[in-house]
Amino acid sequence: MASESENGNCSAWAARDPSGILSPYKFNRRAVRSDDVSLRITHCGVCYADVNWTRNMHNDSAYPLVPGHEIAGVVTDVGSEVKGFKVGDHVGVGTYVNSCRDCENCNSSLENHCPKTVFTFNRIDTDGTVTKGGYSTHIVVHERYCFKIPDGYPLEKAAPLLCAGITVYTPMMRHNMNQPGKSLGVIGLGGLGHMAVKFGKAFGLKVTVFSTSESKRDEAIHLLGADNFVISSNTQQMESLKNSMHFIVDTASGDHPFDPYLSLLKVGGVMAVVCFPSEIKVHPAILNPGARTLSGSIVGGTKVIQEMVNFCATKKIYPEIEIIKMDYINEALQRLVNRDVKYRFVIDIENSFK
């Protein structure tokens, strides 16, 4: 149970109103239950969701609001019935901390699609309290929603995997985008897009980045390893790539046309959308004759999250991050709005509350 208190057991930063400005805050985390894991948070990634809900952009924010759903840390306590974790383990917590555990989706390790999924912050948990996220010193979660981070994988690099990483990994695996030699297009090169490029190269794909910003060309090719970089507004370049892509992952945050990208797909090609434009308009004449698929996706279930973390450790895949202290968060969130980050902010929680 999480409750507000001036002398709470958990230190955090919270937004108090739709201005989205965060400041120090204390509240009480619940006591550890028999099936719970308690972890000391060392790092928390900064996701655009943190902007959306601190600023009440979905009109459902409950203040004070503690954001953060890319959490990495160290286990400090476990409940009596917990078998999979022990004190000292490195672990992560992602975008949700509860589900019904009994529906078709939960029984298929698709907890992210459970109708009763409880997000890591700004949602009502089963005990009636409002969840509070990773911009805080510790968190208590049911062991099902906690993930082992392999020894040697840096916790600061692990944090962004729990949202940015899994958001692109899930559709890539669902649609068999791990076939060496095939072609992948990645639309947008931010926190999600740069992870799609990294996964694509790890899978042995030929990766083309589509961006509106010429300034991203050098890093796309030389830092991230993309094979090709295309300015999406260049109609000549786009035309030359028609019917050439097996797969596309769309991470572009703003509104954009879909037909020009769908036309790049080969027959039977798949375009996975992991972003949230205000609308999607598609002409059937682009989709149907090529037997193309336009597919949505959001984060991943518990099984695939652990699989992804293990894959990143084995293949030495690391997000590109900028580490900040908690007292820089308001500037960081504004920089995120301005797309001024390469490629994920990560808050150094353990050194921000000393």
N, C-alpha and C positions, 0 to 999 in steps of 0.2 A: 504494500500500500504506500503510495506517495502522497505526502501531505505537506502543505506550506508551513514554515516555521522560521522565525528570525534566528533560531539557534538549531537549525536542522542538521542532520548528519551528512548531508551532501551539499558541497559548494558547486555553484554553477553560474552561468551567465544566461539571462532571460530577456526577452522582449516584453514590454508592458503594454504596448498599444500598437496600432497599425503603422506607426512611424518605422517600426522594425528596429529601432535602436536598442541594442542589448547592453545590459549592465549587470553587476554582481548580484547574486541571488542565492538564497539558501532554502532547502526544503528537505523533507525526510523521505528516504527510500524505504521500501518495505523491508521487514526482517526476512532472512533467508528461510524459505520453506523447504520441505523435504526433497523436492525435485528442482530446486533453484541452484543457480550459479551466481555468485557475486564476484564482480571483477573491478579492480582498480583501473580506471581508464587512463591510458598513457597518451593516446592520440585519437583525434576525430577528424575525418575529412569534412570538407565544406561543399555541400551540394546545392544546386539551384533551388531544390525543395526548401532549403533553409530560408532563402529569400522569399519564396512564395508564401510560406506560412507565418514567418515573423511579420510580414507586411500585410497579412490577411487578404491575399490575392484570390483565395478561394472562398472568402466570406464565411469561414468556419473556425477561425483561430480563437483558441481559449487562452486568455492571458492570466498570469504570466506564462510565457511559452518558452520552453527550453528546447531548441532544435538539435539536430545532429543525428544522422543514422548511418554513419560510416565509422564504426567504433572498434578500436583495438586496445587490448590491455592484458592484464595479468590476473589470474584467478586468485582471490583472497579467501574464499569460503565456498563450500559446497554443502548441499542438503544431504541428509542421511541416506536417501535413496538414489543419489546421483552416482552413476557408474562410469560415465565417459570422460569425466574431468576430475582433476585434482588440483590442490593449491599449488601455485607456481606455474601452471600451464599458461601459455600464450594463446589468447582467444580473440574472436571477433564477434560483433553483433551487428546485424544489418538493418534493413528498413522495417522489419516487423518483429514483434516480441510475443505474439500470441495468435492462436487460431482455435477453431473448435476441436481439432484433433480427431474428428469422427466422421467428417463428410467424405464424399468421393474424392475430392481434391486433396484433402489432408492425407487420406489413405493411399494416395498415389504420389506422395512427396511433392505436391503442388500447393503447399500451404499459402503461397502468395496469391492464389486464386480462391481461397476459402472465403465464403461470404461474410465470415466473422473475423477475418484477419484484423489484428490490432497493430496499427503502425507504431513505430518506436517513439514518436512524439505526437502530441495533439490529437490523441484518440482516447476514447473511454475504454479502459481495461475491464476485465470481468469483475473486478472488485469495486467498480464505479468511479475509480480515480482517473485523472487525466495523465496519460503517459508523458514522460519527460526524457529528452534525448541525451546525446553524448557530449554536449557542451557542459560537462559536469565531471566530478571527480570519481564517481563510481556508479554502477548500475547493477540491478538484480534482475535476472531473467530465468525463465524456465530453460532447462538444459537443451531442449529441442531446438531452441532458436539461438544457440551459441555454437561457434565453429572453431575448431582447432586450427591454429596457425603453426605450421611446421617450424621446428627449431631452425634458427638461422635466418628465417625470413624476417626482414626488418618490420617492426610493428608500424612505423610511420608509413611504410609502403603498403602494408596490408590493409590499412583503413579504407582507402578508396576502392579496393576490390569489392567491398560489401555493398556498394550501390553501383558506381560507375562500371566496375569490372563485370559484375554479374548481369547487369542490364544488357550488355552486348553479347556476353558469352552464351546466355540462355538461348536466344534465337539462332545464334550461329550453330549451336549443337543441335537444336531442334530440327533445323533445315539442312543438316549435314554439310555445313560450310567448312568442314575440316578435311576436305579432299585435296591433297597436294596437286599443284599444277593448275587448278581451276582459278578463275578470276573473281576478285571481290572489289566492289566499289564501296567507299566509305564517304558518306555525305556529312560534312561538318568535321572540324578538327578541334574539339574542346575536350572536356574531361572524358566523355563517353567515346568520342570519335578516335582519340589517340589510343584508347584501349582496344578498340576494334581493329586498328592497324596492327597493333602489337600481337593480338591473337591471330589475325590473318597471316602474318608472317610466320608465327610459330606453327601454324597449320600447313605451311608450305604453299600458300596462295600467292598469286600475282595481284598486288594491291594497288588500286588507283584511288587517290584522295580527290574529292570534289569539294571545292571551297569557293567562297566569294572574295577571299582575301589573298592577294598575291604574296603578302608578307609571310604567309605560312609555308610557302613552297620549300624553302631551304630546310627547315626543321622536319617537314613531312618526309623529305627524301633522305636527308643525312642523319637526323637524330632518330626518327622512328622507323626508317627503312622502307618507306613506300616505294613502289616501282615507278609510279607515275603520278603527276599532279596536274589537275585540270581546273581552270577557272570556269565555274558552272555557267557564267553569263556569256561565255565565248561560244556562240552558236556553231561556229565552224569546228571547233574542237569537239563539242558534244555530238555533232552530226557524224563526225568520223568514227565515233565509238558506238554507234547504234548496233544492236544485236551482238555485243561483244562480251557482256558480263554474265557470269553464272549466278552471281549473288550481289546484292546491295544491302548495306546496313545504313539506315537513315537516322542520323543523330542531330540533324539541324534543328535548332531551338525555335526559330521564327517561322512565320508562314512562308511557304514556298510551293512552286508548282510540282506536280507529281508526274505528269505525262512525259516530260523530257527525260526523267530518270528511268521510268518504266520502259521507255523505248530503247534504252541501252541494254536491257536484258535479252539474253538468248531465249530460244523457245524453251519453255518450262522453267525459266529463271525465277528467282525469289527475291523480293524486296521486303526486308523486315523494318518496320517502323517502330522506333523506341522513343520517339519524341512526341510532343503534344502540340502540334499546330492547331489553330482555331478550327480548321476544317480541312478535309481531304477531298479534292475533286479529281476524278479519274474518268477518262473517256473509255467506254467499253472497247472501242476500236483499237485502243492501245493495249488493253489488257487481254482481251479474248483471243484474237487471232494467234498470238504468241504463246497461248496457254500459260501466261505469266501469273504469278501469285503475289498479292500484296498482303502482308501479314503483320499483325500487331504483337507486341510483347511488353511485359513489365517484370523487372527483376527476375527472381527465380525461386524455386522451392529449396528446401533445406538440403536435399541430396545433391542437387547440382551446384549449390553454393560451396559445399565442402569439396566437391570434385574440382571446381574452378580454383579454389585456394590451393589445393594440392598440385594442380596443373601448373599454376604460376610458380610455385616453389620448385617443382621439378625442372621446368623449362627456364627458370630464372627470368621471369617476366615481371618487371617492376613499373608501376605508374611513375610518370614524371610529376614531381610535386614541388611545391614551395611551402616550406614549414614556417608557420607564424605562431606568435604567442596569442593568448586569449584576448589581451587588451587591444589587439589590432583587428579584431573581428569585424567591427563596423566598417572600417576601411576596406577590409577584404571582401565583404559582401557587396559593397558598392563597386569594387573592381570586378567582381564576378558579373554584376549587371552590365558593366562596360566591356565585358569579354577580355579583361586584362589579366589573364592568369595562364601560366603554362606549367602543368595543365590541370592541376588540382591543388587547392589550398589544403593543408593539413595542420590542425591546431596541435601544438605541443602542450597537451593538457597537464602532464606530470610536472612540467617546469613553469606552469602558469599560475599555480595556486599555492606556491611555497611562501 
